[in-house]
Amino acid sequence: MQGQYDKAFQAELRDLMRWRRDVRRFRTDPVEAAVLDRCLSAFSLAPSVGLSEPWRVIAVESDAARAAALANFEVANAEALAGYSTEKAKLYAGLKLSGMREAPVHLAVFSDDGTAKGAGLGAKTMPETRAYSVVGAITLFWLAARAEGLGIGWVSILDPVQLAQDLDVPDDWRLIGYLCVGWPEAEAQTPELERAGWEQRSPALFLERR
């Protein structure tokens, strides 16, 4: 039956999800445009509230734009470090939390909260579903990139308002994710934060019933 997949495919899909890691350590080798385009095409396959397709993707390429994004991260990272104390601060200071200096591709992904596409279906009652739609699209992009051997690092230690100003985007656009994309220095199934002792992954989903 169309849309059903055999056990081998199911196992490979599970393996793909397991190897999808948040990468912060990249090689500086460039990513071919054709490879990146194949990954970006996953956005068009993503679900979206009211078929609004609110994702807006900016390739951050100029020296000035990248410098502004990096400075933004460094300020936010210093502020975050100041919020910890004792051993947690020491551990935080040793973490590598972005690959912005090395990653050859930087993408800023926004939600167009003012889009007329979809005529507000579903978003009138829950406007945050536009942002959820963008997150879902990023997840598909992430898996597509992983299937190509690429790694992605999602940088969330940023001032989103400042970044939007620096990239000169419309007022209705809201930053959802700043993504570093490139070839990983090394492969690992275990998250880097877990290996560093910051946190442990929960063993399984706990399903509550009502």
C-alpha positions in Angstrom: 0.0 0.0 0.0 1.3 3.4 -0.9 2.5 5.4 2.1 3.5 2.3 4.1 7.1 1.3 4.4 8.8 -2.0 5.2 10.7 -2.8 8.4 14.1 -2.0 6.9 13.0 1.5 6.0 11.4 2.0 9.4 14.7 1.0 11.0 16.7 3.4 8.8 14.3 6.2 9.6 14.7 5.5 13.3 18.5 5.5 12.8 18.3 8.8 11.0 16.4 10.4 13.9 18.9 8.9 16.3 21.9 10.4 14.4 20.2 13.8 14.1 22.4 15.7 16.5 22.8 19.4 17.4 26.2 20.0 15.9 28.5 22.8 17.2 31.8 21.5 15.8 32.1 21.9 12.0 34.6 21.6 9.3 35.0 24.7 7.2 34.6 22.9 3.9 31.9 24.6 1.8 28.5 23.0 1.2 27.6 22.6 -2.5 24.6 24.6 -3.5 22.8 21.6 -5.0 23.1 19.7 -1.7 21.8 22.7 0.3 19.0 23.2 -2.2 17.9 19.5 -1.8 17.7 20.0 2.0 15.9 23.3 1.8 13.2 21.7 -0.5 12.1 19.8 2.7 10.5 23.1 3.8 7.9 22.8 1.0 6.9 19.4 2.4 6.2 20.6 5.9 2.7 20.9 7.4 1.6 24.4 8.3 -1.5 25.8 10.0 -4.1 26.8 7.4 -1.5 26.0 4.7 0.0 29.4 5.6 3.6 28.3 5.0 4.9 31.1 7.2 8.5 30.2 7.1 10.9 32.8 5.8 14.6 31.8 5.4 17.5 34.2 5.1 21.0 33.1 4.1 23.3 35.1 6.3 26.3 35.5 4.1 27.8 39.0 4.3 30.7 39.6 6.6 28.7 42.4 8.3 25.7 40.3 8.9 27.7 37.4 10.3 29.7 39.7 12.5 26.5 41.1 13.9 25.1 37.7 14.6 28.3 36.5 16.3 28.4 39.6 18.4 24.8 39.1 19.4 25.6 35.5 20.5 28.7 36.6 22.5 26.7 39.2 24.4 23.8 36.8 25.1 26.2 34.0 26.1 28.1 36.2 28.6 24.7 37.2 30.1 23.7 33.6 30.3 27.0 32.6 32.0 26.4 35.4 34.6 23.1 33.7 35.5 24.8 30.6 36.8 27.0 30.1 39.9 29.6 27.7 41.3 30.0 24.4 39.5 27.2 25.0 36.9 28.9 28.2 35.8 32.2 26.4 35.5 30.6 23.7 33.4 28.7 26.3 31.3 31.9 28.2 30.6 33.5 25.1 29.1 30.6 24.3 26.7 30.9 25.0 23.0 27.4 26.4 22.3 27.7 27.5 18.7 29.5 26.7 15.5 29.1 30.2 14.1 32.8 30.8 13.5 33.3 27.6 11.6 30.0 26.7 9.9 30.0 27.6 6.1 26.3 28.1 6.0 24.2 30.3 8.3 20.4 30.4 8.0 18.1 32.7 10.0 14.6 31.2 9.9 11.6 33.4 10.7 7.9 33.1 11.1 5.9 35.6 9.1 3.2 36.3 11.7 1.5 38.8 9.4 1.1 36.5 6.4 -2.3 36.6 4.6 -1.7 33.1 3.2 -4.1 30.6 4.9 -6.6 33.4 5.7 -6.0 33.0 9.4 -7.4 29.4 9.5 -6.4 27.9 12.8 -4.1 30.8 13.6 -6.9 33.1 14.7 -7.5 31.0 17.8 -3.9 29.9 18.3 -1.6 32.4 16.5 1.4 30.6 18.0 0.7 27.7 15.5 2.5 29.7 12.8 5.7 29.4 14.8 5.0 25.7 15.5 4.7 25.3 11.7 8.1 26.8 11.2 9.6 24.5 13.8 8.1 21.5 12.1 9.6 22.7 8.8 13.0 23.1 10.4 12.8 19.5 11.7 12.2 18.2 8.2 15.1 20.3 6.9 17.2 18.9 9.7 16.5 15.3 8.9 17.1 15.9 5.2 20.4 17.5 6.0 21.4 14.6 8.2 20.5 12.2 5.4 23.0 14.1 3.2 25.7 13.8 5.9 25.3 17.5 7.0 25.1 18.7 10.6 22.9 21.5 11.9 23.4 23.5 15.1 20.4 25.6 16.4 21.7 28.7 18.1 19.2 30.0 20.6 21.5 32.1 22.8 20.6 35.2 20.9 18.6 38.4 21.2 16.0 37.8 18.6 14.8 41.4 18.4 18.4 42.7 17.8 19.0 40.0 15.2 15.8 40.9 13.3 17.0 44.6 13.3 20.5 43.7 12.1 19.0 41.6 9.3 16.5 44.3 8.5 13.5 42.0 8.2 9.8 43.1 8.3 8.3 43.9 11.7 5.9 40.9 11.4 8.7 38.4 11.1 9.6 36.6 14.3 12.9 34.7 14.7 12.4 31.0 15.3 15.9 29.6 14.7 19.4 30.6 13.8 20.9 27.6 12.1 24.6 26.7 11.5 24.9 24.2 8.7 28.0 22.3 7.6 30.0 19.1 7.7 30.5 17.8 11.2 34.0 17.3 12.6 32.9 14.0 14.1 29.8 11.9 14.4 28.1 11.0 17.7 24.7 9.6 18.6 24.9 11.0 22.1 24.1 14.8 22.5 27.2 16.9 23.3 25.5 18.3 26.4 24.9 14.8 27.7 28.6 13.9 27.1 29.7 17.1 28.9 27.6 16.2 31.9 25.1 19.2 31.6 22.0 17.0 31.4 20.8 13.5 30.8 18.2 12.4 28.2 15.0 11.0 29.6 14.8 7.2 28.9 11.3 7.3 27.4 8.2 9.5 26.9 5.9 9.3 29.9 2.4 9.3 28.4 -0.3 10.7 30.8 -3.9 9.6 30.3 -7.0 11.5 31.3 
